[in-house]
């Protein structure tokens, strides 16, 4: 039975939402206001991080980052309006003013990064948290100089998933961070893998520091070892459901969306990735029928961004068709973007577990 026929046969409750019908516009002031940890990480703290007892580097990371946060207390060195007319320009801070969390996917880097943001003794308006993509989108919306002016009064800037795939964007953000460091802003970052960088699913600290060139002296690499916590000791993800179950669940779940997976992939090509967060506004669940292998790398990378936004916002995903670990081809999983694809599989699998409770027993 087709998805359309299943929809017509579904219960007469209010029709579910559709991601494919949404083309959100995100104003620049919203981009700035939303530079805080996303809902999934709003309540995390260092003491809610559960280190793997077999990985001492995880426990060490909590101690080091806690100390780093404490060191960010006190008055901002060059805050707007704080400097007297004839005062000397403050000397550049000694020692690293930034930390780079170096580890594979699923070791809790984002949890630790958000915990650092929460632990830093400053008002939320003086701290910023966002992904690399969100930061580049902010520069695109405000312009380089206005972005520098907007962020230069901050105590801390946390950048999750620092993208090193595009040399132009890397240079742009490195230049921005250089200006912010001069203003006394502390930095913290995690990063993604460069094309062609294989290995253990992580981007090595030495490569990260080389790519950001002049900023390397400002970062202290902090290695975090371990396996993907999202699957540590957990049962296997549920198998995909039938189209009928997914459709009926979408109708029975308040705020759920229902979309055909191939059409959703086509729609994502028409929406800028900076708007994928807004695309998911007010959703209670995402229901997808006919999940198929992703056809090409450009489409796959867009799906990775959507998976990240869904995970950040804790939106369950219920699907029919292929299981999520079959989304990406062997060629993709062995290529330069492998870390992104494995992270997407990991996160979508976690969201599939979350969706089990939506299905009528």
C-alpha positions, 0 to 999 in steps of 0.5 A: 500500500502506498504512503498516500493510501496509508495516509487516507486510511489513517485515523481522522485525527488532525493531519501531521505536520510536514518538513517538506512544506516548511521553508523557514526564514531565520533573521540575524538576531535569532542567529545571535540569540540562539548561540547557547547550548541546544535543548539536549545540552541545556541541563548538562553539567560536569557532574552529570558527565559519566566518565568511562572507568576504563578511560582515565582521560575522560575523568582528567578532561572534567578536572581540566575543563572545570579549572579552565572555567574557573579561570575565566572569572573576573572582569573581561580584559577589554570589555566595551566601556571598561577601558579608560581613555588613556589606559594602556591596552591590556597585555595579551593573556599568557598561556593558552586562552583556548582548549581543543577537545580531541576525541572520536564521536560519542565520547561526550565532547559536546556534553563537556563543551556545553558543561564548560559554557554553563560553568563559566562564571559570566552572564549568558549574554557574555557567552556564546555556543554554536556549531562551526556552521552556525558561526559561519552563518552568523558571519554571512548574516552580520558581516565580518566586522559586525560579527567581531563587534558582536562577539568581542565583548564575550568571555567565552566562545564555544565552537562545536564540530569545527569544520575543516573541510572547506579551506575558505571557511577555515580561513574565515573563522580562523581570522575571526577567532584571531580578532576575538582572541585579541579582545580577550575572548577565551575559546573552546572547540571540537572538530570534524575530519578533513577529507582524506583523513581516515584512521579512528574516526577523529581529527587529530589535534596536530592536524587541527592546530596546523589548519588554524595556523596562527591560532595554534598557540592559543589552544591546549589540546585535550585528548578524550579517549573512549567508545561511543557512549550512546551505545555503551551497554544499551540494547540494539536500536529497534528495527524499522517499522512498517509504513502503516505503523509509522503513518498511524503513529504520526497521526496519533502523536501531537506535533509529529511530522510525516514525510516520505524520505526521498522527498525530504532529501530533495527538500533539504537541497532547497533549504540552507543548512543554517535553517535546519534548526528552524525547520524542526521548530515545535516538532514532537517527533519526526516520522519517515517512510521509505528510508533508502540509501542516500544517493550522493555525498552532497545529499549525505552531508545535508542529512548529517546536519539535519540529524545533528539538529534533531539530536540537539533538540531531542526529537524522536525519529520513527522510520520505515524502510532501511535501518539507519546503519544502511543509509551511507554506502561503504564508499562514503563510510570509508571516505574523508567524511566518514566521521560525520556519517558515523556520528549521524548513524549514532545519533539517528539510532539514539533518536530511533530508540527514543521513538519506541515509546511512541508506537502503540503496543 
